[in-house]
Amino acid sequence: MAISVLFTPPSMTAAQYDEAIRRLDASGAFALRGMLHHTCFGSGNKLSVHDVWESQAKFEAFGQKLMPILVAVGIDPGTPAIQPVHKIMP
């Protein structure tokens, strides 16, 4: 079952987000299959991220690579809001 994951960190800047994405890409984390959608939104130091994953297991596998990178760039992701997805439309 697909899941929606919403990260609303207490503080995240575009520079921190961009560095995290650069490091994730360099680590090969995006080679992991299962992410159906990714959006970063907000402004200033209040950026948030919304992902849709094919399953909880695939999200957790990605999280193994994600969390050390977030710590390294100084992002506290907080506790994500995870909900089952009812429908995905193109």
FENZILIN-V449383 format. One record per residue. N is the residue number from 1. RES is the residue in three letters. PHI is phi in radians with two decimals (none if undefined). Layout:
N,RES,PHI + N,RES,PHI
This chain:
1,MET,none + 2,ALA,-1.20 + 3,ILE,-2.25 + 4,SER,-1.77 + 5,VAL,-2.21 + 6,LEU,-2.02 + 7,PHE,-1.75 + 8,THR,-2.20 + 9,PRO,-1.10 + 10,PRO,-1.02 + 11,SER,-2.76 + 12,MET,-2.68 + 13,THR,-1.68 + 14,ALA,-1.08 + 15,ALA,-1.12 + 16,GLN,-1.14 + 17,TYR,-1.05 + 18,ASP,-1.06 + 19,GLU,-1.19 + 20,ALA,-1.08 + 21,ILE,-1.12 + 22,ARG,-1.04 + 23,ARG,-1.21 + 24,LEU,-1.08 + 25,ASP,-1.08 + 26,ALA,-1.12 + 27,SER,-1.39 + 28,GLY,1.48 + 29,ALA,-1.08 + 30,PHE,-1.30 + 31,ALA,-1.26 + 32,LEU,-1.17 + 33,ARG,-1.46 + 34,GLY,2.22 + 35,MET,-1.40 + 36,LEU,-1.68 + 37,HIS,-2.76 + 38,HIS,-2.52 + 39,THR,-2.43 + 40,CYS,-1.96 + 41,PHE,-2.52 + 42,GLY,2.07 + 43,SER,-2.64 + 44,GLY,1.04 + 45,ASN,-1.78 + 46,LYS,-2.07 + 47,LEU,-1.33 + 48,SER,-2.24 + 49,VAL,-2.31 + 50,HIS,-2.16 + 51,ASP,-2.13 + 52,VAL,-2.15 + 53,TRP,-2.05 + 54,GLU,-1.06 + 55,SER,-2.79 + 56,GLN,-1.06 + 57,ALA,-1.09 + 58,LYS,-1.22 + 59,PHE,-1.09 + 60,GLU,-1.13 + 61,ALA,-1.11 + 62,PHE,-1.13 + 63,GLY,-1.01 + 64,GLN,-1.08 + 65,LYS,-1.54 + 66,LEU,-1.18 + 67,MET,-1.04 + 68,PRO,-1.07 + 69,ILE,-1.23 + 70,LEU,-1.05 + 71,VAL,-1.06 + 72,ALA,-1.12 + 73,VAL,-1.71 + 74,GLY,1.42 + 75,ILE,-1.81 + 76,ASP,-1.69 + 77,PRO,-1.26 + 78,GLY,1.19 + 79,THR,-1.75 + 80,PRO,-1.22 + 81,ALA,-1.53 + 82,ILE,-2.03 + 83,GLN,-2.36 + 84,PRO,-1.19 + 85,VAL,-1.64 + 86,HIS,-1.49 + 87,LYS,-2.69 + 88,ILE,-2.06 + 89,MET,-2.06 + 90,PRO,-1.19
